[in-house]
Amino acid sequence: MYFLVAIIVILILLLSLGALYTVFSKKIEFFITGLDSKFTFSDLKLLWNVSQICELEQPTSLFWSMQSLTKCMAHITSDAAQNNKENEEKTQKLISKLFDYRTKLQNETDSKKGLDSTLYLDKGQKLRIILPGQGVFTSTILNNGKEIIISVPRKKEMIPIPAENWMGKLISVYLWRANDARYVFDTTVINHGLFIGQPSISIKHSNNLVRTQNRKAVRAKCNIPANLYVLTHEHTNTSSVETQTGYKCILEDISESGALIHIAGKGQQNIMLKLQFNIQSILIIMVGVVRTVEYNAQLNESLLHFECTSIEPSMRNEVLSFVYNMLPEREKEVYEAIKMTSQDEKEAAEENKEAASDTASASSEHTGEAEKTDNIDKKEENDIKNTEVKTDSEIIGLEDF
């Protein structure tokens, strides 16, 4: 009997402790993280209250998110000023400690140009999202806390898929991070709803944020017969159509920037070539250089990695159309997402350029006004003096055929 009562009491205590932990788990986690970051208990009491006033969805983000930390610091300094406490020693010590911590956080963020976690992504970050089989969508981070809240993905300013239909979807997210690089990560949609009145979906954080390169050219496998011509100094018009039969070869893959050429015999590196072939009955002429050679002595065959240096725009578009149509659907989506993040980077660069131009213009006007004032002062000074007395491809060449 007593044993049963003891078990019941222990269970009640455990349940009570569990309930208390559930209620205070965020606060406990906050204090543990803060103490580990060298803040005092009294500092953390104030910072906890500030995190609640600033309505941080994840209070611990104050210790790793520049955005959350800056928001809380702004509140502390503003509140201190309103209550005439900005000069108190306790306030100044806390603000100094927060500035030191902010500097440390900034340095850590800057030093790891290769971010490995989505925790560091900022509110307002533009995203390009691939939903396999549905194409590429555009979205923006609305809030970054326990999960990433983003606007409902759009296509051409429309929302073809409602927020609720994104639930549980596996997606790939591409982005260009200002002053850093392009990144990609895979994640899952875990929620949907409204965020500050705006339809949104929520995605899980990822600790596998990977840098991705801008593809200069996408290649497609092919099996296209072509004629190859070795160019010499006598060839002045490289874009002219060759009427004589050249060396027979096969193109094993192709892109706007080159091709992989299969020939008989041993190829030679760094020679100029002209390729002539047809894509859907349209003549294509490429001029370029053999960058590298893979020679198979047993078969006496070579693979020439050819870099195209000259192609007519209409022919280039025909090649791009062929390449794009030959790509698997998944590859098309990746190519489009990378191309869109490249455009994001260009637009940001243009905005920065315009901002710099405006700043320079304002500075120039200020300098002009200062020079005018200086000239007037100098003129007055001279008048007084008078009265008193100045910024992929690997490829190949051919030896014997």
C-alpha atoms as one frame of an Amber mdcrd trajectory, in Angstrom:
protein
   0.000   0.000   0.000   2.697   2.463   1.061   4.761   1.364  -1.936   1.879
   2.188  -4.300   1.397   5.598  -2.670   5.122   6.300  -3.026   5.001   5.428
  -6.742   1.980   7.701  -7.241   3.734  10.565  -5.411   6.875  10.102  -7.535
   4.803  10.052 -10.738   3.004  13.233  -9.668   6.339  14.897  -8.946   7.750
  13.817 -12.305   4.669  15.034 -14.135   4.846  18.331 -12.257   8.505  18.753
 -13.127   7.746  17.876 -16.755   4.928  20.426 -16.859   7.168  23.073 -15.291
   9.917  22.339 -17.801   7.433  22.569 -20.691   6.251  25.961 -19.437   9.702
  27.316 -18.686  11.782  25.400 -21.278  12.447  28.485 -23.410  13.531  30.466
 -20.370  15.760  27.651 -19.109  17.353  27.279 -22.534  17.806  31.062 -22.712
  19.631  31.269 -19.372  21.827  28.243 -20.092  22.833  29.691 -23.490  23.390
  33.146 -21.981  25.552  31.898 -19.131  27.575  29.919 -21.663  28.044  33.206
 -23.584  29.579  34.821 -20.443  26.611  37.009 -19.434  25.828  37.374 -15.727
  22.567  36.169 -14.207  21.390  39.743 -13.620  22.217  40.655 -17.251  20.205
  37.679 -18.450  17.175  38.647 -16.354  17.089  41.986 -18.146  17.832  40.453
 -21.569  15.046  37.893 -21.072  12.541  40.666 -20.346  13.768  42.589 -23.393
  13.442  39.495 -25.609   9.811  39.204 -24.475   9.101  42.904 -25.080  10.693
  42.646 -28.534   8.533  39.550 -29.136  11.384  37.320 -30.280   9.767  34.055
 -31.349  12.945  32.241 -30.305  14.565  34.223 -27.435  17.893  32.380 -27.763
  18.239  33.905 -31.249  19.522  36.976 -29.361  22.800  35.046 -28.938  23.324
  34.092 -32.589  21.154  36.342 -34.760  22.559  39.782 -35.576  19.055  40.962
 -36.362  17.592  39.880 -32.988  20.580  41.197 -31.026  20.431  44.594 -32.750
  16.682  44.823 -32.107  17.149  44.156 -28.381  20.102  46.550 -28.087  18.032
  49.299 -29.700  15.272  48.726 -27.141  17.700  48.777 -24.174  19.388  52.031
 -25.246  16.028  53.664 -26.072  14.504  52.618 -22.742  17.579  53.804 -20.820
  17.410  57.190 -22.532  13.699  57.599 -21.760  14.280  56.797 -18.086  17.481
  58.883 -17.802  19.524  55.765 -17.017  21.855  55.847 -20.018  24.733  57.165
 -17.914  24.316  54.695 -15.049  27.299  52.389 -14.610  25.156  49.230 -14.723
  23.545  50.297 -18.002  26.861  51.268 -19.601  28.467  47.957 -18.588  25.621
  45.955 -20.148  25.629  48.027 -23.344  29.429  47.683 -23.618  29.139  43.926
 -23.101  26.434  43.721 -25.784  28.544  45.735 -28.230  31.517  43.444 -27.567
  29.297  40.420 -28.112  27.878  41.965 -31.300  31.418  42.544 -32.602  32.303
  38.941 -31.811  29.151  37.690 -33.567  29.853  39.903 -36.588  33.440  38.665
 -36.823  32.324  35.045 -36.575  29.731  35.597 -39.288  32.201  37.412 -41.554
  34.924  34.817 -41.026  32.659  31.976 -42.116  31.817  33.198 -45.580  30.750
  29.642 -46.157  27.622  29.558 -44.000  26.605  26.069 -42.978  23.292  26.850
 -41.277  20.104  28.645 -42.249  20.004  30.195 -38.749  22.167  33.033 -40.084
  19.880  34.007 -42.966  18.366  37.474 -42.621  14.791  38.638 -42.768  14.057
  39.964 -46.268  16.381  37.453 -47.993  15.061  36.599 -51.464  14.686  32.881
 -52.166  14.303  30.816 -55.341  12.446  27.601 -54.576  12.288  24.424 -56.643
   9.231  22.250 -56.131  10.176  19.172 -58.182   7.991  18.830 -61.242   6.340
  22.223 -60.667   9.209  24.568 -61.567  10.922  27.485 -59.815   9.128  29.872
 -57.446  10.096  33.140 -55.756   9.722  33.870 -52.045  11.134  36.052 -49.234
  12.060  35.335 -45.619   9.522  37.040 -43.343  11.002  35.834 -40.060  13.858
  33.580 -38.963  13.350  31.942 -35.600  12.575  28.411 -34.483  11.576  27.822
 -38.099  11.903  29.969 -41.217   8.687  31.752 -42.120   8.545  32.722 -45.792
   5.959  34.315 -48.056   3.845  31.907 -50.100   6.001  31.104 -53.172   4.990
  32.879 -56.360   5.418  32.496 -60.103   5.198  35.665 -62.180   3.600  37.507
 -59.245   0.867  34.866 -59.014   0.284  32.164 -56.363  -0.457  29.027 -58.402
  -0.201  26.732 -55.362  -2.104  27.736 -52.171  -0.207  27.751 -48.867  -1.967
  24.645 -47.532  -0.905  22.618 -50.590   2.780  23.187 -49.756   2.485  21.232
 -46.510   4.920  18.319 -46.296   6.582  19.135 -49.625  10.308  18.530 -50.044
  11.871  21.577 -51.685  15.262  22.891 -52.766  16.026  26.513 -51.882  18.512
  28.656 -53.821  19.645  32.121 -52.726  22.304  34.746 -53.227  23.564  36.210
 -49.945  24.739  39.819 -50.210  28.525  40.257 -50.134  29.007  36.500 -49.896
  27.954  33.785 -52.361  25.154  31.649 -53.745  23.790  28.859 -51.566  21.431
  25.917 -51.839  19.783  23.695 -49.236  17.021  21.089 -49.138  14.234  21.302
 -46.595  10.590  20.474 -45.819   7.499  22.663 -45.525   6.137  22.109 -41.999
   3.423  24.734 -41.503   1.304  27.428 -43.104  -0.766  30.364 -41.918  -0.609
  34.148 -41.604   2.403  36.175 -40.497   1.580  39.812 -39.703  -1.464  39.433
 -41.930   0.485  37.965 -44.851  -0.094  34.395 -46.138   2.997  32.342 -45.385
   4.495  28.888 -45.091   7.150  27.668 -42.655  10.173  25.562 -43.557  12.591
  23.603 -41.377  16.083  24.883 -40.667  19.003  23.143 -42.339  22.582  22.715
 -41.127  23.684  21.753 -44.624  23.778  25.101 -46.395  26.020  24.498 -49.420
  27.723  27.021 -51.655  26.821  26.637 -55.316  28.589  27.976 -58.368  27.029
  29.926 -61.185  27.031  27.646 -64.194  28.671  29.448 -67.074  27.259  26.848
 -69.443  25.097  23.777 -69.156  26.058  20.787 -71.282  23.771  18.219 -72.853
  24.738  14.733 -73.961  24.398  14.221 -77.692  25.631  12.249 -80.709  25.952
  14.828 -83.480  28.108  14.237 -86.607  30.299  17.258 -87.381  33.075  18.494
 -89.647  36.219  19.845 -88.052  38.682  22.282 -89.625  42.109  23.208 -88.263
  42.529  26.978 -88.570  45.780  28.568 -89.670  46.888  32.176 -90.048  45.493
  32.160 -93.592  41.936  31.866 -92.266  40.823  35.465 -91.934  37.041  34.953
 -92.033  36.423  32.325 -89.360  32.614  32.676 -89.543  32.406  31.771 -93.256
  30.792  28.481 -94.287  33.299  25.800 -95.313  32.305  24.080 -98.597  35.002
  21.409 -98.461  34.570  18.307 -96.313  36.606  18.558 -93.125  37.760  15.946
 -90.618  34.845  13.742 -89.617  34.082  13.724 -85.891  31.271  13.177 -83.395
  30.090  15.657 -80.748  29.419  13.725 -77.530  28.183  16.709 -75.561  27.580
  20.346 -76.358  26.952  23.722 -74.725  26.978  27.344 -75.800  30.605  27.527
 -74.661  32.053  24.402 -76.211  31.816  20.716 -76.948  33.362  17.318 -76.311
  34.641  16.053 -79.680  35.371  12.394 -80.438  37.942  11.921 -83.227  40.096
   9.178 -84.672  43.821   9.602 -84.080  45.754  11.668 -81.586  44.594  15.184
 -80.803  46.778  18.175 -80.070  46.262  20.762 -77.391  45.956  24.538 -77.907
  45.137  24.587 -81.625  42.397  26.672 -83.242  39.448  24.784 -84.703  36.239
  25.459 -86.578  33.276  23.119 -86.097  30.410  22.835 -88.586  27.342  20.746
 -87.807  23.560  20.825 -87.973  20.979  21.027 -85.203  17.525  20.222 -86.576
  18.669  21.138 -90.116  20.105  24.483 -88.958  23.799  25.044 -89.654  25.928
  25.832 -86.608  29.482  27.178 -86.824  31.699  27.307 -83.747  35.257  28.625
 -83.634  37.506  27.997 -80.665  40.469  26.294 -79.023  41.274  22.733 -77.961
  42.040  23.066 -74.240  42.787  19.465 -73.234  43.057  16.062 -74.918  42.184
  12.592 -73.651  44.060  10.134 -75.891  43.322   6.394 -75.920  46.453   4.824
 -77.427  44.900   1.354 -77.583  41.988   2.551 -79.732  43.951   5.403 -81.309
  41.091   7.808 -80.525  40.902  11.161 -78.764  38.381  13.216 -76.860  38.933
  16.921 -77.479  37.652  19.390 -74.879  36.814  22.284 -77.151  36.189  25.830
 -75.906  34.095  27.994 -78.206  35.401  31.555 -78.513  33.170  32.726 -81.365
  29.607  31.905 -82.438  26.871  33.949 -84.100  24.079  34.993 -81.672  21.357
  33.202 -83.664  23.436  29.995 -83.709  24.164  30.340 -79.982  20.436  30.584
 -79.272  19.825  27.473 -81.353  22.445  25.591 -79.318  20.913  26.848 -76.043
  17.458  25.758 -77.184  18.777  22.281 -78.036  20.674  21.968 -74.743  17.769
  23.143 -72.637  15.284  20.814 -74.337  17.638  17.866 -73.898  17.995  18.405
 -70.148  15.993  16.278 -67.710  13.223  18.251 -65.975  15.159  18.401 -62.689
  18.221  19.823 -64.439  16.082  22.471 -66.126  14.733  23.589 -62.753  18.213
  23.782 -61.224  19.519  25.730 -64.213  16.619  28.173 -63.984  17.023  28.627
 -60.203  20.743  29.381 -60.556  20.054  31.779 -63.401  17.479  33.610 -61.266
  19.862  33.930 -58.295  22.432  35.344 -60.728  19.864  37.962 -61.694  19.300
  38.734 -57.989  23.022  39.384 -57.638  23.089  41.678 -60.692  20.082  43.655
 -59.441  21.692  44.088 -56.011  24.920  45.251 -57.655  22.969  47.809 -59.701
  21.194  49.081 -56.587  24.527  49.403 -54.758  25.977  51.210 -57.768  23.069
  53.674 -57.833  23.354  54.234 -54.078  27.094  54.843 -54.401  26.452  57.221
 -57.296  23.893  59.181 -55.240  26.334  59.356 -52.337  29.138  60.517 -54.620
  26.841  63.089 -56.207  25.801  64.431 -52.813  29.435  64.517 -51.746  30.362
  66.365 -54.950  27.635  68.958 -54.354  28.854  69.410 -50.794  32.437  69.765
 -52.019  31.319  72.276 -54.651  29.561  74.372 -52.041  32.626  74.185 -49.811
  34.868  75.274 -52.706  32.551  78.201 -53.441  32.747  79.257 -49.799  36.539
  78.889 -49.850  36.750  81.001 -53.019  34.588  83.725 -51.477  36.713  83.680
 -48.314  39.926  83.862 -50.379  38.535  86.739 -52.463  37.620  88.655 -49.320
  41.053  87.898 -47.883  42.741  89.183 -51.081  40.554  92.297 -51.073  41.603
  93.043 -47.506  45.269  92.506 -48.397  44.929  94.829 -51.405  43.410  97.605
 -49.354  46.131  97.223 -46.727  49.186  97.886 -48.866  44.004  74.304 -56.618
  38.696  47.158 -63.788  34.896  25.950 -68.630  35.601  24.374 -70.381  38.766
  22.399 -70.816  39.551  21.951 -74.444  41.964  20.586 -77.036  43.791  20.401
 -80.396  44.739  18.068 -83.151  48.024  16.625 -84.220  47.543  13.902 -86.851
  44.376  12.739 -88.557
